[in-house]
Amino acid sequence: MADDHETIWKDFGEAVNMTPSELEKFLDTDESKEVGWKGEDGDGAGESVGHKSGKRIVEIKRKKKADLTDDDYAHMKKVVGYVHRHLKQGGPADDKEHSPWRYSLMNWGHDPSKT
């Protein structure tokens, strides 16, 4: 399991390119709150899955590596999978900078406009 944790740690560090403070600041924006899947009830109300994930990512990034739990690693693995799948979509042809595609990725801790 330790080897798996090392792989997840490395992959998470590469996928999440926003600092906790950058992510917190973004999570407070309307753009952050307007994107993402908001549950099976279909009414579009409430907090999106990605927005909740962003809050969890902030908590994880602020922990010491030695304090991470198996649940933290499971979430980190989920984040890596989401970021990789979403990046493969490539985003819109025009104005990626101000697109729901980018904002959704940012909720998950990855800003595709960063190099």
N, CA, C and O atoms as CSV, one atom per row, in Angstrom:
chain,resi,resn,atom,element,x,y,z
A,1,MET,N,N,0.825,-1.204,0.000
A,1,MET,CA,C,0.000,0.000,0.000
A,1,MET,C,C,0.862,1.259,0.000
A,1,MET,O,O,0.472,2.266,-0.590
A,2,ALA,N,N,2.010,1.223,0.640
A,2,ALA,CA,C,2.876,2.401,0.700
A,2,ALA,C,C,3.323,2.827,-0.695
A,2,ALA,O,O,3.383,4.020,-0.992
A,3,ASP,N,N,3.639,1.845,-1.559
A,3,ASP,CA,C,4.034,2.184,-2.924
A,3,ASP,C,C,2.889,2.865,-3.659
A,3,ASP,O,O,3.101,3.835,-4.387
A,4,ASP,N,N,1.662,2.351,-3.466
A,4,ASP,CA,C,0.500,2.948,-4.095
A,4,ASP,C,C,0.312,4.385,-3.595
A,4,ASP,O,O,0.000,5.285,-4.375
A,5,HIS,N,N,0.505,4.588,-2.297
A,5,HIS,CA,C,0.394,5.942,-1.739
A,5,HIS,C,C,1.433,6.864,-2.361
A,5,HIS,O,O,1.137,8.026,-2.638
A,6,GLU,N,N,2.634,6.369,-2.582
A,6,GLU,CA,C,3.677,7.202,-3.200
A,6,GLU,C,C,3.277,7.606,-4.621
A,6,GLU,O,O,3.472,8.753,-5.025
A,7,THR,N,N,2.726,6.671,-5.361
A,7,THR,CA,C,2.288,6.960,-6.728
A,7,THR,C,C,1.154,7.985,-6.718
A,7,THR,O,O,1.162,8.937,-7.499
A,8,ILE,N,N,0.189,7.786,-5.838
A,8,ILE,CA,C,-0.936,8.724,-5.736
A,8,ILE,C,C,-0.427,10.106,-5.328
A,8,ILE,O,O,-0.853,11.111,-5.896
A,9,TRP,N,N,0.473,10.166,-4.361
A,9,TRP,CA,C,1.057,11.435,-3.899
A,9,TRP,C,C,1.703,12.180,-5.062
A,9,TRP,O,O,1.479,13.377,-5.243
A,10,LYS,N,N,2.505,11.466,-5.847
A,10,LYS,CA,C,3.198,12.066,-6.987
A,10,LYS,C,C,2.188,12.546,-8.037
A,10,LYS,O,O,2.264,13.681,-8.508
A,11,ASP,N,N,1.244,11.669,-8.397
A,11,ASP,CA,C,0.252,12.018,-9.421
A,11,ASP,C,C,-0.618,13.198,-8.979
A,11,ASP,O,O,-0.932,14.077,-9.782
A,12,PHE,N,N,-1.000,13.215,-7.712
A,12,PHE,CA,C,-1.811,14.305,-7.167
A,12,PHE,C,C,-1.029,15.618,-7.241
A,12,PHE,O,O,-1.574,16.654,-7.622
A,13,GLY,N,N,0.243,15.563,-6.877
A,13,GLY,CA,C,1.084,16.762,-6.932
A,13,GLY,C,C,1.213,17.331,-8.333
A,13,GLY,O,O,1.337,18.543,-8.508
A,14,GLU,N,N,1.185,16.457,-9.332
A,14,GLU,CA,C,1.263,16.913,-10.722
A,14,GLU,C,C,-0.090,17.423,-11.220
A,14,GLU,O,O,-0.150,18.392,-11.977
A,15,ALA,N,N,-1.166,16.775,-10.799
A,15,ALA,CA,C,-2.505,17.148,-11.283
A,15,ALA,C,C,-3.006,18.434,-10.642
A,15,ALA,O,O,-3.631,19.257,-11.312
A,16,VAL,N,N,-2.741,18.615,-9.357
A,16,VAL,CA,C,-3.220,19.792,-8.628
A,16,VAL,C,C,-2.127,20.859,-8.683
A,16,VAL,O,O,-1.142,20.800,-7.947
A,17,ASN,N,N,-2.322,21.823,-9.563
A,17,ASN,CA,C,-1.298,22.852,-9.751
A,17,ASN,C,C,-1.680,24.196,-9.116
A,17,ASN,O,O,-1.034,25.214,-9.368
A,18,MET,N,N,-2.721,24.190,-8.301
A,18,MET,CA,C,-3.125,25.411,-7.593
A,18,MET,C,C,-2.747,25.272,-6.117
A,18,MET,O,O,-2.833,24.187,-5.540
A,19,THR,N,N,-2.330,26.376,-5.524
A,19,THR,CA,C,-2.027,26.372,-4.098
A,19,THR,C,C,-3.341,26.376,-3.317
A,19,THR,O,O,-4.386,26.721,-3.868
A,20,PRO,N,N,-3.297,25.999,-2.048
A,20,PRO,CA,C,-4.521,26.068,-1.251
A,20,PRO,C,C,-5.152,27.455,-1.265
A,20,PRO,O,O,-6.374,27.573,-1.362
A,21,SER,N,N,-4.346,28.498,-1.170
A,21,SER,CA,C,-4.927,29.852,-1.149
A,21,SER,C,C,-5.523,30.230,-2.507
A,21,SER,O,O,-6.565,30.883,-2.556
A,22,GLU,N,N,-4.880,29.831,-3.609
A,22,GLU,CA,C,-5.449,30.094,-4.938
A,22,GLU,C,C,-6.785,29.369,-5.093
A,22,GLU,O,O,-7.751,29.929,-5.609
A,23,LEU,N,N,-6.824,28.127,-4.642
A,23,LEU,CA,C,-8.043,27.332,-4.769
A,23,LEU,C,C,-9.155,27.896,-3.894
A,23,LEU,O,O,-10.297,27.996,-4.342
A,24,GLU,N,N,-8.845,28.265,-2.662
A,24,GLU,CA,C,-9.863,28.863,-1.780
A,24,GLU,C,C,-10.436,30.135,-2.388
A,24,GLU,O,O,-11.647,30.355,-2.361
A,25,LYS,N,N,-9.561,30.969,-2.937
A,25,LYS,CA,C,-10.012,32.224,-3.553
A,25,LYS,C,C,-10.948,31.927,-4.728
A,25,LYS,O,O,-11.978,32.581,-4.891
A,26,PHE,N,N,-10.579,30.934,-5.547
A,26,PHE,CA,C,-11.428,30.587,-6.675
A,26,PHE,C,C,-12.760,30.007,-6.219
A,26,PHE,O,O,-13.798,30.321,-6.800
A,27,LEU,N,N,-12.748,29.167,-5.189
A,27,LEU,CA,C,-13.981,28.539,-4.712
A,27,LEU,C,C,-15.009,29.563,-4.227
A,27,LEU,O,O,-16.200,29.262,-4.156
A,28,ASP,N,N,-14.552,30.764,-3.896
A,28,ASP,CA,C,-15.450,31.836,-3.451
A,28,ASP,C,C,-16.082,32.607,-4.609
A,28,ASP,O,O,-16.919,33.480,-4.379
A,29,THR,N,N,-15.697,32.298,-5.851
A,29,THR,CA,C,-16.207,33.054,-6.997
A,29,THR,C,C,-17.523,32.468,-7.518
A,29,THR,O,O,-17.835,31.300,-7.290
A,30,ASP,N,N,-18.281,33.305,-8.218
A,30,ASP,CA,C,-19.509,32.844,-8.869
A,30,ASP,C,C,-19.191,31.791,-9.927
A,30,ASP,O,O,-19.942,30.832,-10.102
A,31,GLU,N,N,-18.065,31.976,-10.636
A,31,GLU,CA,C,-17.686,31.025,-11.684
A,31,GLU,C,C,-17.525,29.620,-11.109
A,31,GLU,O,O,-17.944,28.637,-11.720
A,32,SER,N,N,-16.921,29.537,-9.945
A,32,SER,CA,C,-16.725,28.243,-9.294
A,32,SER,C,C,-18.052,27.611,-8.910
A,32,SER,O,O,-18.262,26.412,-9.096
A,33,LYS,N,N,-18.935,28.422,-8.378
A,33,LYS,CA,C,-20.199,27.913,-7.851
A,33,LYS,C,C,-21.205,27.568,-8.947
A,33,LYS,O,O,-22.159,26.829,-8.702
A,34,GLU,N,N,-20.997,28.100,-10.156
A,34,GLU,CA,C,-21.967,27.899,-11.233
A,34,GLU,C,C,-21.712,26.655,-12.073
A,34,GLU,O,O,-22.590,26.235,-12.827
A,35,VAL,N,N,-20.520,26.055,-11.960
A,35,VAL,CA,C,-20.213,24.898,-12.813
A,35,VAL,C,C,-20.285,23.598,-12.024
A,35,VAL,O,O,-20.177,23.577,-10.798
A,36,GLY,N,N,-20.468,22.527,-12.762
A,36,GLY,CA,C,-20.392,21.206,-12.159
A,36,GLY,C,C,-21.726,20.562,-11.892
A,36,GLY,O,O,-22.774,21.207,-11.883
A,37,TRP,N,N,-21.650,19.258,-11.674
A,37,TRP,CA,C,-22.824,18.433,-11.411
A,37,TRP,C,C,-23.254,18.614,-9.972
A,37,TRP,O,O,-22.438,18.523,-9.054
A,38,LYS,N,N,-24.544,18.872,-9.774
A,38,LYS,CA,C,-25.049,19.194,-8.445
A,38,LYS,C,C,-25.919,18.100,-7.844
A,38,LYS,O,O,-26.703,18.368,-6.933
A,39,GLY,N,N,-25.796,16.885,-8.333
A,39,GLY,CA,C,-26.510,15.788,-7.703
A,39,GLY,C,C,-27.612,15.198,-8.540
A,39,GLY,O,O,-27.954,15.699,-9.611
A,40,GLU,N,N,-28.156,14.125,-8.025
A,40,GLU,CA,C,-29.140,13.355,-8.765
A,40,GLU,C,C,-30.548,13.936,-8.704
A,40,GLU,O,O,-31.423,13.499,-9.451
A,41,ASP,N,N,-30.781,14.904,-7.837
A,41,ASP,CA,C,-32.137,15.451,-7.735
A,41,ASP,C,C,-32.509,16.266,-8.972
A,41,ASP,O,O,-33.688,16.499,-9.238
A,42,GLY,N,N,-31.500,16.693,-9.719
A,42,GLY,CA,C,-31.751,17.353,-10.989
A,42,GLY,C,C,-32.243,18.783,-10.898
A,42,GLY,O,O,-32.520,19.401,-11.926
A,43,ASP,N,N,-32.359,19.325,-9.695
A,43,ASP,CA,C,-32.876,20.691,-9.606
A,43,ASP,C,C,-31.776,21.741,-9.766
A,43,ASP,O,O,-32.068,22.935,-9.841
A,44,GLY,N,N,-30.516,21.309,-9.818
A,44,GLY,CA,C,-29.413,22.246,-10.018
A,44,GLY,C,C,-29.085,23.078,-8.806
A,44,GLY,O,O,-28.245,23.974,-8.888
A,45,ALA,N,N,-29.715,22.813,-7.691
A,45,ALA,CA,C,-29.459,23.581,-6.472
A,45,ALA,C,C,-28.351,22.902,-5.668
A,45,ALA,O,O,-28.019,21.738,-5.889
A,46,GLY,N,N,-27.809,23.643,-4.758
A,46,GLY,CA,C,-26.797,23.078,-3.874
A,46,GLY,C,C,-25.398,23.193,-4.426
A,46,GLY,O,O,-25.147,23.861,-5.429
A,47,GLU,N,N,-24.503,22.526,-3.744
A,47,GLU,CA,C,-23.083,22.595,-4.070
A,47,GLU,C,C,-22.717,21.462,-5.027
A,47,GLU,O,O,-23.153,20.325,-4.851
A,48,SER,N,N,-21.915,21.783,-6.039
A,48,SER,CA,C,-21.511,20.769,-7.000
A,48,SER,C,C,-20.482,19.816,-6.383
A,48,SER,O,O,-19.830,20.128,-5.386
A,49,VAL,N,N,-20.364,18.659,-7.006
A,49,VAL,CA,C,-19.388,17.663,-6.577
A,49,VAL,C,C,-17.974,18.252,-6.639
A,49,VAL,O,O,-17.173,18.055,-5.726
A,50,GLY,N,N,-17.679,18.972,-7.717
A,50,GLY,CA,C,-16.353,19.573,-7.882
A,50,GLY,C,C,-16.052,20.629,-6.833
A,50,GLY,O,O,-14.924,20.724,-6.349
A,51,HIS,N,N,-17.055,21.423,-6.477
A,51,HIS,CA,C,-16.856,22.459,-5.462
A,51,HIS,C,C,-16.542,21.822,-4.116
A,51,HIS,O,O,-15.650,22.276,-3.401
A,52,LYS,N,N,-17.280,20.763,-3.773
A,52,LYS,CA,C,-16.991,20.040,-2.529
A,52,LYS,C,C,-15.593,19.442,-2.573
A,52,LYS,O,O,-14.863,19.471,-1.582
A,53,SER,N,N,-15.230,18.905,-3.724
A,53,SER,CA,C,-13.904,18.321,-3.886
A,53,SER,C,C,-12.822,19.373,-3.678
A,53,SER,O,O,-11.796,19.103,-3.053
A,54,GLY,N,N,-13.054,20.566,-4.200
A,54,GLY,CA,C,-12.075,21.642,-4.029
A,54,GLY,C,C,-11.804,21.942,-2.567
A,54,GLY,O,O,-10.658,22.161,-2.175
A,55,LYS,N,N,-12.852,21.951,-1.761
A,55,LYS,CA,C,-12.679,22.183,-0.322
A,55,LYS,C,C,-11.847,21.072,0.305
A,55,LYS,O,O,-10.984,21.325,1.146
A,56,ARG,N,N,-12.116,19.847,-0.112
A,56,ARG,CA,C,-11.372,18.697,0.407
A,56,ARG,C,C,-9.910,18.762,-0.031
A,56,ARG,O,O,-9.016,18.425,0.745
A,57,ILE,N,N,-9.662,19.190,-1.263
A,57,ILE,CA,C,-8.293,19.324,-1.767
A,57,ILE,C,C,-7.519,20.323,-0.926
A,57,ILE,O,O,-6.356,20.086,-0.597
A,58,VAL,N,N,-8.145,21.431,-0.575
A,58,VAL,CA,C,-7.490,22.431,0.281
A,58,VAL,C,C,-7.076,21.785,1.607
A,58,VAL,O,O,-5.952,21.972,2.074
A,59,GLU,N,N,-7.987,21.031,2.201
A,59,GLU,CA,C,-7.669,20.350,3.468
A,59,GLU,C,C,-6.497,19.394,3.300
A,59,GLU,O,O,-5.586,19.374,4.128
A,60,ILE,N,N,-6.513,18.609,2.243
A,60,ILE,CA,C,-5.451,17.628,1.989
A,60,ILE,C,C,-4.113,18.327,1.790
A,60,ILE,O,O,-3.100,17.916,2.356
A,61,LYS,N,N,-4.113,19.389,0.980
A,61,LYS,CA,C,-2.853,20.085,0.690
A,61,LYS,C,C,-2.269,20.768,1.931
A,61,LYS,O,O,-1.068,21.035,1.986
A,62,ARG,N,N,-3.097,21.042,2.901
A,62,ARG,CA,C,-2.612,21.691,4.120
A,62,ARG,C,C,-2.146,20.684,5.177
A,62,ARG,O,O,-1.598,21.072,6.208
A,63,LYS,N,N,-2.363,19.415,4.920
A,63,LYS,CA,C,-1.921,18.378,5.855
A,63,LYS,C,C,-0.465,18.017,5.592
A,63,LYS,O,O,0.051,18.195,4.489
A,64,LYS,N,N,0.174,17.512,6.622
A,64,LYS,CA,C,1.490,16.918,6.443
A,64,LYS,C,C,1.275,15.554,5.789
A,64,LYS,O,O,0.281,14.877,6.052
A,65,LYS,N,N,2.204,15.167,4.948
A,65,LYS,CA,C,2.085,13.888,4.243
A,65,LYS,C,C,1.874,12.733,5.223
A,65,LYS,O,O,1.086,11.826,4.954
A,66,ALA,N,N,2.560,12.763,6.332
A,66,ALA,CA,C,2.464,11.687,7.327
A,66,ALA,C,C,1.079,11.602,7.963
A,66,ALA,O,O,0.719,10.564,8.518
A,67,ASP,N,N,0.299,12.680,7.888
A,67,ASP,CA,C,-1.027,12.723,8.499
A,67,ASP,C,C,-2.155,12.340,7.541
A,67,ASP,O,O,-3.319,12.301,7.939
A,68,LEU,N,N,-1.820,12.060,6.289
A,68,LEU,CA,C,-2.850,11.704,5.318
A,68,LEU,C,C,-3.426,10.321,5.628
A,68,LEU,O,O,-2.700,9.392,5.982
A,69,THR,N,N,-4.742,10.210,5.487
A,69,THR,CA,C,-5.440,8.952,5.765
A,69,THR,C,C,-5.690,8.193,4.458
A,69,THR,O,O,-5.475,8.723,3.368
A,70,ASP,N,N,-6.144,6.954,4.587
A,70,ASP,CA,C,-6.522,6.187,3.402
A,70,ASP,C,C,-7.649,6.893,2.647
A,70,ASP,O,O,-7.681,6.868,1.417
A,71,ASP,N,N,-8.571,7.521,3.379
A,71,ASP,CA,C,-9.649,8.282,2.720
A,71,ASP,C,C,-9.085,9.466,1.936
A,71,ASP,O,O,-9.560,9.774,0.843
A,72,ASP,N,N,-8.072,10.127,2.495
A,72,ASP,CA,C,-7.422,11.227,1.772
A,72,ASP,C,C,-6.811,10.714,0.468
A,72,ASP,O,O,-6.977,11.317,-0.592
A,73,TYR,N,N,-6.101,9.586,0.570
A,73,TYR,CA,C,-5.485,9.032,-0.642
A,73,TYR,C,C,-6.536,8.606,-1.664
A,73,TYR,O,O,-6.325,8.757,-2.867
A,74,ALA,N,N,-7.655,8.081,-1.199
A,74,ALA,CA,C,-8.740,7.712,-2.119
A,74,ALA,C,C,-9.261,8.954,-2.845
A,74,ALA,O,O,-9.524,8.908,-4.046
A,75,HIS,N,N,-9.408,10.064,-2.114
A,75,HIS,CA,C,-9.884,11.288,-2.758
A,75,HIS,C,C,-8.823,11.831,-3.719
A,75,HIS,O,O,-9.149,12.304,-4.808
A,76,MET,N,N,-7.573,11.763,-3.317
A,76,MET,CA,C,-6.491,12.227,-4.184
A,76,MET,C,C,-6.505,11.453,-5.508
A,76,MET,O,O,-6.313,12.031,-6.577
A,77,LYS,N,N,-6.732,10.154,-5.421
A,77,LYS,CA,C,-6.793,9.311,-6.620
A,77,LYS,C,C,-7.978,9.720,-7.498
A,77,LYS,O,O,-7.861,9.767,-8.722
A,78,LYS,N,N,-9.105,10.011,-6.875
A,78,LYS,CA,C,-10.290,10.472,-7.601
A,78,LYS,C,C,-9.999,11.787,-8.323
A,78,LYS,O,O,-10.398,11.967,-9.474
A,79,VAL,N,N,-9.310,12.696,-7.653
A,79,VAL,CA,C,-8.957,13.992,-8.244
A,79,VAL,C,C,-8.076,13.792,-9.473
A,79,VAL,O,O,-8.313,14.396,-10.519
A,80,VAL,N,N,-7.072,12.952,-9.342
A,80,VAL,CA,C,-6.167,12.689,-10.468
A,80,VAL,C,C,-6.948,12.151,-11.662
A,80,VAL,O,O,-6.741,12.595,-12.792
A,81,GLY,N,N,-7.838,11.203,-11.419
A,81,GLY,CA,C,-8.645,10.640,-12.496
A,81,GLY,C,C,-9.509,11.686,-13.168
A,81,GLY,O,O,-9.596,11.731,-14.395
A,82,TYR,N,N,-10.151,12.531,-12.366
A,82,TYR,CA,C,-11.019,13.572,-12.925
A,82,TYR,C,C,-10.206,14.542,-13.788
A,82,TYR,O,O,-10.587,14.843,-14.919
A,83,VAL,N,N,-9.092,15.026,-13.248
A,83,VAL,CA,C,-8.273,16.003,-13.979
A,83,VAL,C,C,-7.797,15.406,-15.300
A,83,VAL,O,O,-7.871,16.064,-16.338
A,84,HIS,N,N,-7.311,14.171,-15.272
A,84,HIS,CA,C,-6.822,13.552,-16.506
A,84,HIS,C,C,-7.945,13.380,-17.537
A,84,HIS,O,O,-7.750,13.668,-18.718
A,85,ARG,N,N,-9.113,12.914,-17.097
A,85,ARG,CA,C,-10.241,12.742,-18.030
A,85,ARG,C,C,-10.687,14.080,-18.615
A,85,ARG,O,O,-10.927,14.193,-19.817
A,86,HIS,N,N,-10.793,15.081,-17.762
A,86,HIS,CA,C,-11.282,16.392,-18.196
A,86,HIS,C,C,-10.290,17.060,-19.156
A,86,HIS,O,O,-10.698,17.691,-20.131
A,87,LEU,N,N,-9.000,16.923,-18.880
A,87,LEU,CA,C,-7.998,17.509,-19.773
A,87,LEU,C,C,-8.039,16.866,-21.158
A,87,LEU,O,O,-7.799,17.536,-22.163
A,88,LYS,N,N,-8.345,15.566,-21.213
A,88,LYS,CA,C,-8.423,14.884,-22.510
A,88,LYS,C,C,-9.543,15.437,-23.375
A,88,LYS,O,O,-9.488,15.326,-24.600
A,89,GLN,N,N,-10.562,16.034,-22.755
A,89,GLN,CA,C,-11.650,16.641,-23.528
A,89,GLN,C,C,-11.153,17.836,-24.334
A,89,GLN,O,O,-11.724,18.167,-25.373
A,90,GLY,N,N,-10.104,18.474,-23.863
A,90,GLY,CA,C,-9.487,19.566,-24.599
A,90,GLY,C,C,-10.123,20.928,-24.450
A,90,GLY,O,O,-9.513,21.931,-24.820
A,91,GLY,N,N,-11.296,20.994,-23.935
A,91,GLY,CA,C,-11.956,22.284,-23.738
A,91,GLY,C,C,-12.478,22.872,-25.024
A,91,GLY,O,O,-12.322,22.285,-26.095
A,92,PRO,N,N,-13.098,24.028,-24.922
A,92,PRO,CA,C,-13.689,24.676,-26.097
A,92,PRO,C,C,-12.615,25.223,-27.037
A,92,PRO,O,O,-11.489,25.503,-26.625
A,93,ALA,N,N,-12.982,25.365,-28.279
A,93,ALA,CA,C,-12.046,25.900,-29.270
A,93,ALA,C,C,-11.765,27.379,-29.012
A,93,ALA,O,O,-10.657,27.856,-29.256
A,94,ASP,N,N,-12.765,28.097,-28.520
A,94,ASP,CA,C,-12.626,29.534,-28.298
A,94,ASP,C,C,-12.740,29.868,-26.818
A,94,ASP,O,O,-13.533,29.270,-26.091
A,95,ASP,N,N,-11.953,30.810,-26.395
A,95,ASP,CA,C,-12.022,31.398,-25.052
A,95,ASP,C,C,-11.982,30.353,-23.924
A,95,ASP,O,O,-12.861,30.324,-23.063
A,96,LYS,N,N,-10.959,29.506,-23.942
A,96,LYS,CA,C,-10.788,28.518,-22.871
A,96,LYS,C,C,-10.637,29.202,-21.517
A,96,LYS,O,O,-11.062,28.678,-20.488
A,97,GLU,N,N,-10.025,30.379,-21.538
A,97,GLU,CA,C,-9.739,31.118,-20.300
A,97,GLU,C,C,-10.995,31.389,-19.474
A,97,GLU,O,O,-10.944,31.371,-18.244
A,98,HIS,N,N,-12.117,31.636,-20.140
A,98,HIS,CA,C,-13.362,31.997,-19.446
A,98,HIS,C,C,-14.449,30.948,-19.656
A,98,HIS,O,O,-15.634,31.274,-19.727
A,99,SER,N,N,-14.036,29.692,-19.752
A,99,SER,CA,C,-14.990,28.633,-20.068
A,99,SER,C,C,-15.381,27.812,-18.841
A,99,SER,O,O,-14.604,27.688,-17.893
A,100,PRO,N,N,-16.586,27.255,-18.867
A,100,PRO,CA,C,-16.983,26.325,-17.810
A,100,PRO,C,C,-16.013,25.144,-17.698
A,100,PRO,O,O,-15.797,24.622,-16.604
A,101,TRP,N,N,-15.431,24.725,-18.818
A,101,TRP,CA,C,-14.438,23.641,-18.821
A,101,TRP,C,C,-13.272,23.979,-17.892
A,101,TRP,O,O,-12.880,23.166,-17.055
A,102,ARG,N,N,-12.724,25.185,-18.048
A,102,ARG,CA,C,-11.613,25.607,-17.189
A,102,ARG,C,C,-12.072,25.744,-15.740
A,102,ARG,O,O,-11.386,25.286,-14.826
A,103,TYR,N,N,-13.212,26.363,-15.528
A,103,TYR,CA,C,-13.684,26.578,-14.158
A,103,TYR,C,C,-13.942,25.256,-13.439
A,103,TYR,O,O,-13.683,25.131,-12.242
A,104,SER,N,N,-14.449,24.280,-14.170
A,104,SER,CA,C,-14.671,22.975,-13.571
A,104,SER,C,C,-13.344,22.338,-13.153
A,104,SER,O,O,-13.231,21.800,-12.051
A,105,LEU,N,N,-12.359,22.399,-14.018
A,105,LEU,CA,C,-11.031,21.882,-13.669
A,105,LEU,C,C,-10.461,22.613,-12.455
A,105,LEU,O,O,-9.843,21.995,-11.588
A,106,MET,N,N,-10.666,23.903,-12.397
A,106,MET,CA,C,-10.138,24.680,-11.274
A,106,MET,C,C,-10.798,24.271,-9.954
A,106,MET,O,O,-10.150,24.291,-8.908
A,107,ASN,N,N,-12.075,23.901,-9.995
A,107,ASN,CA,C,-12.725,23.395,-8.783
A,107,ASN,C,C,-11.999,22.163,-8.257
A,107,ASN,O,O,-12.000,21.897,-7.056
A,108,TRP,N,N,-11.384,21.417,-9.161
A,108,TRP,CA,C,-10.658,20.197,-8.805
A,108,TRP,C,C,-9.165,20.467,-8.616
A,108,TRP,O,O,-8.366,19.534,-8.543
A,109,GLY,N,N,-8.795,21.744,-8.536
A,109,GLY,CA,C,-7.417,22.113,-8.193
A,109,GLY,C,C,-6.456,22.250,-9.337
A,109,GLY,O,O,-5.257,22.417,-9.117
A,110,HIS,N,N,-6.957,22.182,-10.574
A,110,HIS,CA,C,-6.074,22.278,-11.742
A,110,HIS,C,C,-6.479,23.460,-12.614
A,110,HIS,O,O,-7.602,23.524,-13.113
A,111,ASP,N,N,-5.553,24.388,-12.788
A,111,ASP,CA,C,-5.781,25.522,-13.684
A,111,ASP,C,C,-5.044,25.252,-14.981
A,111,ASP,O,O,-3.817,25.340,-15.013
A,112,PRO,N,N,-5.767,24.919,-16.073
A,112,PRO,CA,C,-5.103,24.594,-17.332
A,112,PRO,C,C,-4.387,25.775,-17.985
A,112,PRO,O,O,-3.617,25.584,-18.927
A,113,SER,N,N,-4.631,26.995,-17.495
A,113,SER,CA,C,-3.933,28.143,-18.067
A,113,SER,C,C,-2.530,28.314,-17.477
A,113,SER,O,O,-1.730,29.097,-17.989
A,114,LYS,N,N,-2.237,27.584,-16.405
A,114,LYS,CA,C,-0.886,27.615,-15.834
A,114,LYS,C,C,0.030,26.711,-16.656
A,114,LYS,O,O,-0.390,25.659,-17.140
A,115,THR,N,N,1.253,27.123,-16.803
A,115,THR,CA,C,2.190,26.279,-17.554
A,115,THR,C,C,3.095,25.511,-16.632
A,115,THR,O,O,3.946,24.751,-17.094
